[in-house]
Amino acid sequence: PGVPAPTHRTAAELEAFLPGLLAASPRDVGTLDLVVRRPVPGAREVLAEGELDLAAGLVGDSWIERAARGPPTAGRTPTCSSTS
């Protein structure tokens, strides 16, 4: 017997799961393990500290430029510059 093929959840399944996941997440406590910015495509900078800007996201990261180049259907959304 071979290894089963990986399965991927649909967008609807992920969206249905999200409210419960967020409700269970701590709001006042947590650990930030790593801050990495991408100043240009293909480059990564690990930061000891970073500055978040409401309009630009992580200062020095090129997310906003990269997000603006791609279609929204590619999962690029300028309002979502931070991930976990």
C-alpha positions in Angstrom: 0.0 0.0 0.0 1.2 3.4 -0.9 1.1 6.6 0.9 -2.3 8.3 0.7 -2.5 11.4 -1.4 -2.7 14.6 0.6 -6.0 16.3 0.7 -6.7 20.0 0.7 -9.7 21.7 2.3 -12.0 23.8 0.3 -12.2 27.6 0.9 -15.7 27.0 2.4 -14.3 24.4 4.8 -11.5 26.6 5.9 -13.8 29.6 6.4 -16.2 27.4 8.5 -13.4 26.3 10.7 -11.9 29.8 11.3 -14.4 31.2 13.8 -13.8 28.4 16.3 -10.1 28.6 15.9 -10.0 32.3 16.5 -12.4 32.0 19.5 -10.0 29.5 21.1 -7.0 31.7 20.5 -5.7 33.8 23.4 -6.3 37.5 23.0 -4.1 38.9 25.8 -1.2 36.5 25.8 1.0 34.9 23.2 4.5 34.5 21.8 6.0 36.1 18.7 8.7 33.7 17.7 10.1 35.3 14.6 9.8 38.5 12.5 11.0 38.2 8.9 10.7 40.9 6.3 11.2 40.5 2.5 12.7 43.8 1.3 13.0 42.5 -2.3 11.8 39.2 -4.0 14.0 36.3 -2.9 15.6 38.1 0.1 14.7 37.5 3.7 15.8 39.5 6.8 15.3 38.2 10.3 14.7 41.1 12.6 15.2 41.4 16.3 12.4 43.9 16.3 10.2 45.5 13.6 7.8 48.4 13.2 4.2 47.9 12.1 2.5 50.7 10.2 -1.3 50.7 9.7 -1.0 51.5 6.0 2.2 49.8 5.0 2.3 46.8 7.3 5.8 45.7 8.4 8.1 48.7 7.6 10.7 47.6 5.0 8.8 44.6 3.7 7.8 44.6 0.1 4.5 42.9 0.6 2.4 45.8 -0.5 4.3 46.1 -3.8 4.0 42.3 -4.4 0.4 42.2 -3.5 -0.5 45.0 -5.8 1.2 43.2 -8.8 -0.9 40.0 -8.5 -4.6 39.5 -9.1 -6.7 39.2 -5.9 -7.6 35.7 -7.0 -4.0 34.7 -6.4 -4.5 35.2 -2.7 -2.7 38.5 -2.6 -4.6 41.0 -0.5 -2.9 44.3 0.4 -4.9 44.5 3.6 -3.4 41.2 4.9 0.4 41.7 5.2 1.0 39.7 8.3 0.7 35.9 8.7 1.1 33.5 11.4 
